[in-house]
Amino acid sequence: MATKNASTGYTPFHLHLGRTPRLLPPLTPEHINQVRDDFPNDIANALEAIVCLKTDIADAHDALLASRIAQANAANAHRSADPSFEVGDLVYLSTAHRRREYLNGNNKRVAK
Protein backbone atom coordinates (compact mmCIF):
# COMPACT_ATOMS: atom_id res chain seq x y z
CA MET A 1 0.00 0.00 0.00
CA ALA A 2 3.04 2.31 0.13
CA THR A 3 3.74 2.20 -3.61
CA LYS A 4 2.93 5.38 -5.49
CA ASN A 5 0.49 5.09 -8.36
CA ALA A 6 2.09 6.13 -11.63
CA SER A 7 -1.04 7.98 -12.77
CA THR A 8 -1.87 9.89 -9.58
CA GLY A 9 1.52 10.28 -7.93
CA TYR A 10 0.03 9.34 -4.56
CA THR A 11 -0.18 6.14 -2.55
CA PRO A 12 -3.65 4.71 -1.87
CA PHE A 13 -2.91 4.96 1.86
CA HIS A 14 -2.17 8.69 1.52
CA LEU A 15 -5.36 9.37 -0.44
CA HIS A 16 -7.42 7.43 2.08
CA LEU A 17 -5.92 8.69 5.34
CA GLY A 18 -4.05 11.85 4.33
CA ARG A 19 -0.61 10.64 5.45
CA THR A 20 1.95 8.02 4.59
CA PRO A 21 2.27 4.93 6.79
CA ARG A 22 5.20 4.35 9.10
CA LEU A 23 7.37 1.40 8.21
CA LEU A 24 7.92 0.44 11.86
CA PRO A 25 5.55 1.34 14.68
CA PRO A 26 6.98 3.49 17.47
CA LEU A 27 8.37 1.25 20.20
CA THR A 28 9.61 3.66 22.85
CA PRO A 29 7.51 6.07 24.92
CA GLU A 30 9.21 9.18 23.49
CA HIS A 31 8.46 8.03 19.94
CA ILE A 32 4.85 7.34 20.89
CA ASN A 33 4.52 10.89 22.25
CA GLN A 34 6.10 12.26 19.05
CA VAL A 35 3.53 10.36 16.96
CA ARG A 36 0.73 11.78 19.10
CA ASP A 37 2.12 15.29 18.55
CA ASP A 38 2.14 14.73 14.77
CA PHE A 39 -1.63 14.18 14.67
CA PRO A 40 -3.92 17.20 14.74
CA ASN A 41 -5.42 17.71 18.18
CA ASP A 42 -7.42 20.88 17.72
CA ILE A 43 -10.09 22.03 15.30
CA ALA A 44 -7.84 24.31 13.23
CA ASN A 45 -5.27 21.57 12.62
CA ALA A 46 -8.02 19.05 11.86
CA LEU A 47 -9.63 21.40 9.33
CA GLU A 48 -6.23 22.02 7.75
CA ALA A 49 -5.66 18.25 7.47
CA ILE A 50 -9.10 17.81 5.85
CA VAL A 51 -8.44 20.60 3.34
CA CYS A 52 -5.02 19.11 2.55
CA LEU A 53 -6.60 15.68 2.03
CA LYS A 54 -9.28 17.14 -0.26
CA THR A 55 -6.61 18.98 -2.24
CA ASP A 56 -4.57 15.80 -2.62
CA ILE A 57 -7.64 13.89 -3.82
CA ALA A 58 -8.46 16.65 -6.33
CA ASP A 59 -4.84 16.58 -7.57
CA ALA A 60 -5.02 12.80 -7.95
CA HIS A 61 -8.32 13.11 -9.84
CA ASP A 62 -6.80 15.69 -12.19
CA ALA A 63 -3.75 13.48 -12.72
CA LEU A 64 -5.99 10.52 -13.55
CA LEU A 65 -7.90 12.58 -16.11
CA ALA A 66 -4.65 13.81 -17.65
CA SER A 67 -3.26 10.28 -17.88
CA ARG A 68 -6.53 9.03 -19.38
CA ILE A 69 -6.34 11.73 -22.08
CA ALA A 70 -2.67 10.94 -22.75
CA GLN A 71 -3.43 7.21 -23.05
CA ALA A 72 -6.33 7.88 -25.41
CA ASN A 73 -4.13 10.09 -27.60
CA ALA A 74 -1.42 7.44 -27.68
CA ALA A 75 -3.94 4.74 -28.61
CA ASN A 76 -5.56 6.90 -31.29
CA ALA A 77 -2.18 7.70 -32.87
CA HIS A 78 -1.79 4.05 -33.90
CA ARG A 79 -5.39 3.52 -34.96
CA SER A 80 -6.03 2.81 -38.62
CA ALA A 81 -8.57 4.72 -40.66
CA ASP A 82 -12.18 3.56 -40.70
CA PRO A 83 -13.02 1.35 -43.66
CA SER A 84 -15.27 2.91 -46.26
CA PHE A 85 -17.95 0.77 -47.87
CA GLU A 86 -19.81 1.55 -51.05
CA VAL A 87 -23.14 0.17 -52.23
CA GLY A 88 -22.48 -3.15 -53.94
CA ASP A 89 -19.28 -4.01 -52.02
CA LEU A 90 -18.99 -7.62 -50.85
CA VAL A 91 -18.34 -7.99 -47.12
CA TYR A 92 -18.25 -10.81 -44.58
CA LEU A 93 -20.81 -10.60 -41.78
CA SER A 94 -20.32 -12.52 -38.54
CA THR A 95 -23.61 -13.81 -37.08
CA ALA A 96 -22.10 -15.82 -34.20
CA HIS A 97 -23.88 -13.77 -31.52
CA ARG A 98 -27.22 -13.53 -33.32
CA ARG A 99 -28.46 -17.00 -32.23
CA ARG A 100 -28.13 -16.07 -28.55
CA GLU A 101 -29.97 -12.78 -29.07
CA TYR A 102 -32.70 -14.58 -30.97
CA LEU A 103 -33.15 -17.18 -28.23
CA ASN A 104 -33.23 -14.59 -25.45
CA GLY A 105 -35.79 -12.40 -27.22
CA ASN A 106 -38.98 -14.41 -26.74
CA ASN A 107 -39.82 -17.87 -25.39
CA LYS A 108 -42.13 -18.70 -28.31
CA ARG A 109 -39.30 -18.69 -30.86
CA VAL A 110 -36.69 -21.34 -31.57
CA ALA A 111 -33.50 -21.17 -33.59
CA LYS A 112 -33.49 -23.28 -36.74
Distance bins in CASP14 RR format, pairs under 12 A and 6 or more apart:
PFRMAT RR
TARGET T0000
AUTHOR 0000-0000-0000
RMODE 2
METHOD distances of the structure
MODEL  1
1 10 0 0 0 0 0 1 0 0 0 0 0
1 11 1 0 0 1 0 0 0 0 0 0 0
1 12 1 0 1 0 0 0 0 0 0 0 0
1 13 1 0 1 0 0 0 0 0 0 0 0
1 14 0 0 0 0 1 0 0 0 0 0 0
1 15 0 0 0 0 0 1 0 0 0 0 0
1 16 0 0 0 0 1 0 0 0 0 0 0
1 17 0 0 0 0 0 1 0 0 0 0 0
1 20 0 0 0 0 1 0 0 0 0 0 0
1 21 1 0 0 1 0 0 0 0 0 0 0
1 23 0 0 0 0 0 1 0 0 0 0 0
2 10 0 0 0 0 0 1 0 0 0 0 0
2 11 1 0 1 0 0 0 0 0 0 0 0
2 12 0 0 0 0 1 0 0 0 0 0 0
2 13 1 0 0 1 0 0 0 0 0 0 0
2 14 0 0 0 0 1 0 0 0 0 0 0
2 17 0 0 0 0 0 1 0 0 0 0 0
2 19 0 0 0 0 0 1 0 0 0 0 0
2 20 1 0 0 1 0 0 0 0 0 0 0
2 21 1 0 1 0 0 0 0 0 0 0 0
2 22 0 0 0 0 1 0 0 0 0 0 0
2 23 1 0 0 1 0 0 0 0 0 0 0
3 9 0 0 0 0 0 1 0 0 0 0 0
3 10 0 0 0 0 0 1 0 0 0 0 0
3 11 1 0 0 1 0 0 0 0 0 0 0
3 12 0 0 0 0 1 0 0 0 0 0 0
3 13 0 0 0 0 1 0 0 0 0 0 0
3 14 0 0 0 0 0 1 0 0 0 0 0
3 20 0 0 0 0 0 1 0 0 0 0 0
3 21 0 0 0 0 0 1 0 0 0 0 0
4 10 1 0 0 1 0 0 0 0 0 0 0
4 11 1 0 1 0 0 0 0 0 0 0 0
4 12 0 0 0 0 1 0 0 0 0 0 0
4 13 0 0 0 0 0 1 0 0 0 0 0
4 14 0 0 0 0 1 0 0 0 0 0 0
4 15 0 0 0 0 0 1 0 0 0 0 0
4 20 0 0 0 0 1 0 0 0 0 0 0
4 60 0 0 0 0 0 1 0 0 0 0 0
4 63 0 0 0 0 0 1 0 0 0 0 0
5 11 1 0 0 1 0 0 0 0 0 0 0
5 12 1 0 0 1 0 0 0 0 0 0 0
5 13 0 0 0 0 0 1 0 0 0 0 0
5 14 0 0 0 0 1 0 0 0 0 0 0
5 15 0 0 0 0 1 0 0 0 0 0 0
5 59 0 0 0 0 0 1 0 0 0 0 0
5 60 1 0 0 1 0 0 0 0 0 0 0
5 63 0 0 0 0 1 0 0 0 0 0 0
5 64 0 0 0 0 1 0 0 0 0 0 0
5 67 0 0 0 0 1 0 0 0 0 0 0
6 60 0 0 0 0 0 1 0 0 0 0 0
6 63 0 0 0 0 1 0 0 0 0 0 0
6 64 0 0 0 0 0 1 0 0 0 0 0
6 67 1 0 0 1 0 0 0 0 0 0 0
6 70 0 0 0 0 0 1 0 0 0 0 0
6 71 0 0 0 0 0 1 0 0 0 0 0
7 15 0 0 0 0 0 1 0 0 0 0 0
7 59 0 0 0 0 0 1 0 0 0 0 0
7 60 0 0 0 0 1 0 0 0 0 0 0
7 61 0 0 0 0 0 1 0 0 0 0 0
7 62 0 0 0 0 0 1 0 0 0 0 0
7 63 1 0 1 0 0 0 0 0 0 0 0
7 64 1 0 1 0 0 0 0 0 0 0 0
7 65 0 0 0 0 1 0 0 0 0 0 0
7 66 0 0 0 0 1 0 0 0 0 0 0
7 67 1 0 1 0 0 0 0 0 0 0 0
7 68 0 0 0 0 1 0 0 0 0 0 0
7 69 0 0 0 0 0 1 0 0 0 0 0
7 70 0 0 0 0 1 0 0 0 0 0 0
7 71 0 0 0 0 1 0 0 0 0 0 0
8 14 0 0 0 0 1 0 0 0 0 0 0
8 15 1 0 0 1 0 0 0 0 0 0 0
8 56 0 0 0 0 1 0 0 0 0 0 0
8 57 0 0 0 0 1 0 0 0 0 0 0
8 58 0 0 0 0 0 1 0 0 0 0 0
8 59 1 0 0 1 0 0 0 0 0 0 0
8 60 1 1 0 0 0 0 0 0 0 0 0
8 61 0 0 0 0 1 0 0 0 0 0 0
8 62 0 0 0 0 1 0 0 0 0 0 0
8 63 1 0 1 0 0 0 0 0 0 0 0
8 64 1 0 1 0 0 0 0 0 0 0 0
8 65 0 0 0 0 0 1 0 0 0 0 0
8 66 0 0 0 0 1 0 0 0 0 0 0
8 67 0 0 0 0 1 0 0 0 0 0 0
8 68 0 0 0 0 0 1 0 0 0 0 0
9 15 0 0 0 0 1 0 0 0 0 0 0
9 56 0 0 0 0 1 0 0 0 0 0 0
9 59 0 0 0 0 1 0 0 0 0 0 0
9 60 1 0 0 1 0 0 0 0 0 0 0
9 61 0 0 0 0 0 1 0 0 0 0 0
9 62 0 0 0 0 0 1 0 0 0 0 0
9 63 1 0 0 1 0 0 0 0 0 0 0
9 64 0 0 0 0 1 0 0 0 0 0 0
9 66 0 0 0 0 0 1 0 0 0 0 0
9 67 0 0 0 0 1 0 0 0 0 0 0
10 16 0 0 0 0 1 0 0 0 0 0 0
10 17 0 0 0 0 0 1 0 0 0 0 0
10 18 0 0 0 0 1 0 0 0 0 0 0
10 19 0 0 0 0 0 1 0 0 0 0 0
10 20 0 0 0 0 1 0 0 0 0 0 0
10 52 0 0 0 0 0 1 0 0 0 0 0
10 53 0 0 0 0 0 1 0 0 0 0 0
10 55 0 0 0 0 0 1 0 0 0 0 0
10 56 1 0 0 1 0 0 0 0 0 0 0
10 57 0 0 0 0 1 0 0 0 0 0 0
10 58 0 0 0 0 0 1 0 0 0 0 0
10 59 1 0 0 1 0 0 0 0 0 0 0
10 60 1 0 1 0 0 0 0 0 0 0 0
10 61 0 0 0 0 0 1 0 0 0 0 0
10 62 0 0 0 0 0 1 0 0 0 0 0
10 63 0 0 0 0 1 0 0 0 0 0 0
10 64 0 0 0 0 0 1 0 0 0 0 0
11 17 0 0 0 0 1 0 0 0 0 0 0
11 18 0 0 0 0 1 0 0 0 0 0 0
11 19 0 0 0 0 1 0 0 0 0 0 0
11 20 1 0 0 1 0 0 0 0 0 0 0
11 21 0 0 0 0 1 0 0 0 0 0 0
11 56 0 0 0 0 0 1 0 0 0 0 0
11 60 0 0 0 0 0 1 0 0 0 0 0
12 18 0 0 0 0 0 1 0 0 0 0 0
12 20 0 0 0 0 0 1 0 0 0 0 0
12 21 0 0 0 0 0 1 0 0 0 0 0
12 56 0 0 0 0 0 1 0 0 0 0 0
12 57 0 0 0 0 0 1 0 0 0 0 0
12 60 0 0 0 0 1 0 0 0 0 0 0
13 19 1 0 0 1 0 0 0 0 0 0 0
13 20 1 0 0 1 0 0 0 0 0 0 0
13 21 1 0 1 0 0 0 0 0 0 0 0
13 22 0 0 0 0 0 1 0 0 0 0 0
13 23 0 0 0 0 0 1 0 0 0 0 0
13 53 0 0 0 0 0 1 0 0 0 0 0
13 56 0 0 0 0 0 1 0 0 0 0 0
14 20 1 0 1 0 0 0 0 0 0 0 0
14 21 0 0 0 0 1 0 0 0 0 0 0
14 52 0 0 0 0 0 1 0 0 0 0 0
14 53 0 0 0 0 1 0 0 0 0 0 0
14 55 0 0 0 0 0 1 0 0 0 0 0
14 56 1 0 0 1 0 0 0 0 0 0 0
14 57 0 0 0 0 1 0 0 0 0 0 0
14 59 0 0 0 0 0 1 0 0 0 0 0
14 60 0 0 0 0 1 0 0 0 0 0 0
15 52 0 0 0 0 0 1 0 0 0 0 0
15 53 1 0 0 1 0 0 0 0 0 0 0
15 54 0 0 0 0 0 1 0 0 0 0 0
15 55 0 0 0 0 0 1 0 0 0 0 0
15 56 1 0 0 1 0 0 0 0 0 0 0
15 57 1 0 1 0 0 0 0 0 0 0 0
15 58 0 0 0 0 0 1 0 0 0 0 0
15 59 0 0 0 0 1 0 0 0 0 0 0
15 60 1 0 1 0 0 0 0 0 0 0 0
15 61 0 0 0 0 1 0 0 0 0 0 0
15 63 0 0 0 0 0 1 0 0 0 0 0
15 64 0 0 0 0 0 1 0 0 0 0 0
16 53 0 0 0 0 1 0 0 0 0 0 0
16 56 0 0 0 0 0 1 0 0 0 0 0
16 57 0 0 0 0 1 0 0 0 0 0 0
16 60 0 0 0 0 0 1 0 0 0 0 0
17 39 0 0 0 0 0 1 0 0 0 0 0
17 49 0 0 0 0 1 0 0 0 0 0 0
17 50 0 0 0 0 0 1 0 0 0 0 0
17 52 0 0 0 0 0 1 0 0 0 0 0
17 53 0 0 0 0 1 0 0 0 0 0 0
17 56 0 0 0 0 0 1 0 0 0 0 0
17 57 0 0 0 0 0 1 0 0 0 0 0
18 39 0 0 0 0 0 1 0 0 0 0 0
18 40 0 0 0 0 0 1 0 0 0 0 0
18 46 0 0 0 0 0 1 0 0 0 0 0
18 48 0 0 0 0 0 1 0 0 0 0 0
18 49 1 0 0 1 0 0 0 0 0 0 0
18 50 0 0 0 0 1 0 0 0 0 0 0
18 51 0 0 0 0 0 1 0 0 0 0 0
18 52 1 0 0 1 0 0 0 0 0 0 0
18 53 1 0 1 0 0 0 0 0 0 0 0
18 54 0 0 0 0 1 0 0 0 0 0 0
18 55 0 0 0 0 0 1 0 0 0 0 0
18 56 1 0 0 1 0 0 0 0 0 0 0
18 57 0 0 0 0 1 0 0 0 0 0 0
18 60 0 0 0 0 0 1 0 0 0 0 0
19 35 0 0 0 0 0 1 0 0 0 0 0
19 38 0 0 0 0 1 0 0 0 0 0 0
19 39 0 0 0 0 1 0 0 0 0 0 0
19 40 0 0 0 0 0 1 0 0 0 0 0
19 49 0 0 0 0 1 0 0 0 0 0 0
19 52 0 0 0 0 1 0 0 0 0 0 0
19 53 0 0 0 0 1 0 0 0 0 0 0
19 56 0 0 0 0 0 1 0 0 0 0 0
20 38 0 0 0 0 0 1 0 0 0 0 0
20 56 0 0 0 0 0 1 0 0 0 0 0
21 35 0 0 0 0 0 1 0 0 0 0 0
22 31 0 0 0 0 1 0 0 0 0 0 0
22 32 0 0 0 0 0 1 0 0 0 0 0
22 34 0 0 0 0 0 1 0 0 0 0 0
22 35 1 0 0 1 0 0 0 0 0 0 0
22 38 0 0 0 0 1 0 0 0 0 0 0
24 31 0 0 0 0 1 0 0 0 0 0 0
24 35 0 0 0 0 0 1 0 0 0 0 0
25 31 0 0 0 0 1 0 0 0 0 0 0
25 32 0 0 0 0 1 0 0 0 0 0 0
25 35 0 0 0 0 1 0 0 0 0 0 0
26 32 1 0 1 0 0 0 0 0 0 0 0
26 33 0 0 0 0 1 0 0 0 0 0 0
26 34 1 0 0 1 0 0 0 0 0 0 0
26 35 1 0 1 0 0 0 0 0 0 0 0
26 36 0 0 0 0 1 0 0 0 0 0 0
26 37 0 0 0 0 0 1 0 0 0 0 0
26 38 0 0 0 0 0 1 0 0 0 0 0
27 34 0 0 0 0 0 1 0 0 0 0 0
27 35 0 0 0 0 0 1 0 0 0 0 0
28 34 0 0 0 0 1 0 0 0 0 0 0
28 35 0 0 0 0 0 1 0 0 0 0 0
29 35 0 0 0 0 0 1 0 0 0 0 0
29 36 0 0 0 0 0 1 0 0 0 0 0
30 36 0 0 0 0 0 1 0 0 0 0 0
30 37 0 0 0 0 0 1 0 0 0 0 0
31 37 0 0 0 0 0 1 0 0 0 0 0
31 38 0 0 0 0 0 1 0 0 0 0 0
32 38 0 0 0 0 0 1 0 0 0 0 0
32 39 0 0 0 0 0 1 0 0 0 0 0
33 39 0 0 0 0 0 1 0 0 0 0 0
35 41 0 0 0 0 0 1 0 0 0 0 0
37 45 0 0 0 0 0 1 0 0 0 0 0
38 45 0 0 0 0 0 1 0 0 0 0 0
38 49 0 0 0 0 0 1 0 0 0 0 0
39 45 0 0 0 0 1 0 0 0 0 0 0
39 46 0 0 0 0 1 0 0 0 0 0 0
39 49 0 0 0 0 1 0 0 0 0 0 0
40 46 1 0 1 0 0 0 0 0 0 0 0
40 47 0 0 0 0 1 0 0 0 0 0 0
40 48 1 0 0 1 0 0 0 0 0 0 0
40 49 1 0 1 0 0 0 0 0 0 0 0
40 50 0 0 0 0 1 0 0 0 0 0 0
40 51 0 0 0 0 0 1 0 0 0 0 0
40 52 0 0 0 0 0 1 0 0 0 0 0
40 53 0 0 0 0 0 1 0 0 0 0 0
41 49 0 0 0 0 0 1 0 0 0 0 0
42 48 0 0 0 0 1 0 0 0 0 0 0
42 49 0 0 0 0 0 1 0 0 0 0 0
43 49 0 0 0 0 0 1 0 0 0 0 0
43 50 0 0 0 0 0 1 0 0 0 0 0
44 50 0 0 0 0 0 1 0 0 0 0 0
44 51 0 0 0 0 0 1 0 0 0 0 0
45 51 0 0 0 0 0 1 0 0 0 0 0
45 52 0 0 0 0 0 1 0 0 0 0 0
46 52 0 0 0 0 0 1 0 0 0 0 0
46 53 0 0 0 0 0 1 0 0 0 0 0
47 53 0 0 0 0 0 1 0 0 0 0 0
47 54 0 0 0 0 0 1 0 0 0 0 0
48 54 0 0 0 0 0 1 0 0 0 0 0
48 55 0 0 0 0 0 1 0 0 0 0 0
49 55 0 0 0 0 0 1 0 0 0 0 0
49 56 0 0 0 0 0 1 0 0 0 0 0
50 56 0 0 0 0 0 1 0 0 0 0 0
50 57 0 0 0 0 0 1 0 0 0 0 0
51 57 0 0 0 0 0 1 0 0 0 0 0
51 58 0 0 0 0 0 1 0 0 0 0 0
52 58 0 0 0 0 0 1 0 0 0 0 0
52 59 0 0 0 0 0 1 0 0 0 0 0
53 59 0 0 0 0 0 1 0 0 0 0 0
53 60 0 0 0 0 0 1 0 0 0 0 0
54 60 0 0 0 0 0 1 0 0 0 0 0
54 61 0 0 0 0 0 1 0 0 0 0 0
55 61 0 0 0 0 0 1 0 0 0 0 0
55 62 0 0 0 0 0 1 0 0 0 0 0
56 62 0 0 0 0 0 1 0 0 0 0 0
56 63 0 0 0 0 0 1 0 0 0 0 0
57 63 0 0 0 0 0 1 0 0 0 0 0
57 64 0 0 0 0 0 1 0 0 0 0 0
58 64 0 0 0 0 0 1 0 0 0 0 0
58 65 0 0 0 0 0 1 0 0 0 0 0
59 65 0 0 0 0 0 1 0 0 0 0 0
59 66 0 0 0 0 0 1 0 0 0 0 0
60 66 0 0 0 0 0 1 0 0 0 0 0
60 67 0 0 0 0 0 1 0 0 0 0 0
61 67 0 0 0 0 0 1 0 0 0 0 0
61 68 0 0 0 0 0 1 0 0 0 0 0
62 68 0 0 0 0 0 1 0 0 0 0 0
62 69 0 0 0 0 0 1 0 0 0 0 0
63 69 0 0 0 0 0 1 0 0 0 0 0
63 70 0 0 0 0 0 1 0 0 0 0 0
64 70 0 0 0 0 0 1 0 0 0 0 0
64 71 0 0 0 0 0 1 0 0 0 0 0
65 71 0 0 0 0 0 1 0 0 0 0 0
65 72 0 0 0 0 0 1 0 0 0 0 0
66 72 0 0 0 0 0 1 0 0 0 0 0
66 73 0 0 0 0 0 1 0 0 0 0 0
67 73 0 0 0 0 0 1 0 0 0 0 0
67 74 0 0 0 0 0 1 0 0 0 0 0
68 74 0 0 0 0 0 1 0 0 0 0 0
68 75 0 0 0 0 0 1 0 0 0 0 0
69 75 0 0 0 0 0 1 0 0 0 0 0
69 76 0 0 0 0 0 1 0 0 0 0 0
70 76 0 0 0 0 0 1 0 0 0 0 0
70 77 0 0 0 0 0 1 0 0 0 0 0
71 77 0 0 0 0 0 1 0 0 0 0 0
71 78 0 0 0 0 0 1 0 0 0 0 0
72 78 0 0 0 0 0 1 0 0 0 0 0
72 79 0 0 0 0 0 1 0 0 0 0 0
73 79 0 0 0 0 0 1 0 0 0 0 0
83 89 0 0 0 0 1 0 0 0 0 0 0
83 91 0 0 0 0 1 0 0 0 0 0 0
84 91 0 0 0 0 0 1 0 0 0 0 0
85 91 1 0 0 1 0 0 0 0 0 0 0
85 92 0 0 0 0 0 1 0 0 0 0 0
85 93 0 0 0 0 0 1 0 0 0 0 0
95 101 0 0 0 0 1 0 0 0 0 0 0
95 102 0 0 0 0 1 0 0 0 0 0 0
95 111 0 0 0 0 0 1 0 0 0 0 0
97 103 0 0 0 0 0 1 0 0 0 0 0
97 104 0 0 0 0 0 1 0 0 0 0 0
98 104 0 0 0 0 0 1 0 0 0 0 0
98 105 0 0 0 0 0 1 0 0 0 0 0
98 111 0 0 0 0 1 0 0 0 0 0 0
99 105 0 0 0 0 0 1 0 0 0 0 0
99 109 0 0 0 0 0 1 0 0 0 0 0
99 110 0 0 0 0 0 1 0 0 0 0 0
99 111 1 0 1 0 0 0 0 0 0 0 0
99 112 0 0 0 0 1 0 0 0 0 0 0
100 111 0 0 0 0 1 0 0 0 0 0 0
101 109 0 0 0 0 0 1 0 0 0 0 0
101 111 0 0 0 0 0 1 0 0 0 0 0
102 108 0 0 0 0 0 1 0 0 0 0 0
102 109 1 0 0 1 0 0 0 0 0 0 0
102 110 0 0 0 0 1 0 0 0 0 0 0
102 111 1 0 1 0 0 0 0 0 0 0 0
102 112 0 0 0 0 1 0 0 0 0 0 0
103 109 1 0 0 1 0 0 0 0 0 0 0
103 110 1 0 0 1 0 0 0 0 0 0 0
103 111 1 0 1 0 0 0 0 0 0 0 0
103 112 0 0 0 0 0 1 0 0 0 0 0
104 111 0 0 0 0 0 1 0 0 0 0 0
105 111 0 0 0 0 0 1 0 0 0 0 0
END
